[in-house]
Amino acid sequence: MNKKVTNTVQPSLVDRSVRELEPKGRPTGRVSKRDWLNKALEILVAGGIDAVRVVDLARKLNVAKSGFYWHFRDRNDLLDAMKFYWIEEFSQEFMEDARAFEGSVREKTLHLIRVIREKESGKLDLAFASWAQTDASVRDLVDRVRDMRIEFAKGLLNQAGTNESELEMRARLFVVYFMWSEVVFETGPRDPLGEDLNAILNIIVGER
């Protein structure tokens, strides 16, 4: 997945929020659409895309299978919603949160790292990367999200006065390390064990 792609995610995948995906008609009153999505993503992480099945979702949520159809037309509709949810909850909201956070570039970066780690987004990124191996549309989406994150990191680093010739490299280091370290290295309650976060930020952000 190293091909060069455009740096924006398809508008249809960005602008459509989870709230806008709520069904017409009455709700189930027990399990929300967000509940179905969170459980589907949990299963995706644990067992891959083939394990995301309606009957198993309903069983894990302890509800009737019919409740699924108040929120989704079919399994394909669920899979599309999972993509929207991943973009919104694990990319766009991270970026908006970092932009709104008041502080230096280093402080914004530390705040973003904490949010990423708290939501354990690396595990979900890995699951989507695995899904992308068998679905070209997901592969394209993963590439686009990666590039969107790199562009955001470049914007942050540019504010820190990073040399233009190093901007791309440092942004890629940021995205790869902080999005994937939790699934590559042994972790403590939140961070990889033995990690010197200040030293890593000195390398990536260049501030001391």
GIPEHU-V204551 format. One line per field, one symbol per residue. ss: DSSP state (H for helix, E for strand, C for the rest). phi: phi as a letter, one per 40 degrees, with the letter a starting at -180 (. if undefined). psi: psi as a letter, one per 20 degrees, with the letter a starting at -180 (. if undefined). A space follows every 10 residues. Layout:
ss->???
phi->???
psi->???
This chain:
ss->CCCCCCCCCC HHHHCCCCHH HCCCCCCCCC CCHHHHHHHH HHHHHHHCHH HCCHHHHHHH HCCCHHHHHH CCCCHHHHHH HHHHHHHHHH HHHHHHHHHH CCCCHHHHHH HHHHHHHHCC HHHHHHHHHH HHCCCHHHHH HHHHHHHHHH HHHHHHHHHC CCCHHHHHHH HHHHHHHHHH HHHHCCECCC CECCCCHHHH HHHHCCCC
phi->.bccbccbcd dccccccccc ccccgcccgb bccccccccc cccdccbgcc ccbdcccccc cgbcdccdcc bbcacccccc cccdcccccb bccdcccccc ccicdccccc cccccdcccf ccccdccccc dccbaccccc cccccdcccc cccccccccc gcddcbdccc ccdccccccb dcbbbcbcdb bdcgcbcccc cccccgcb
psi->ljqprqjqqp hhighorhhi jqqqaqrhig prhhgggghg hghgghjrhh inqghhgggh ilrqhhhhih hqgahhhggg hhgggggghj fghgghghhi ppargggggg ggggggghil hhhhghghhg hhhjohhhgg gggggghghg hghhgghhhj kpphiigggh gggggggihi hiihqpqbhg rppjpnhghg hhgghjq.
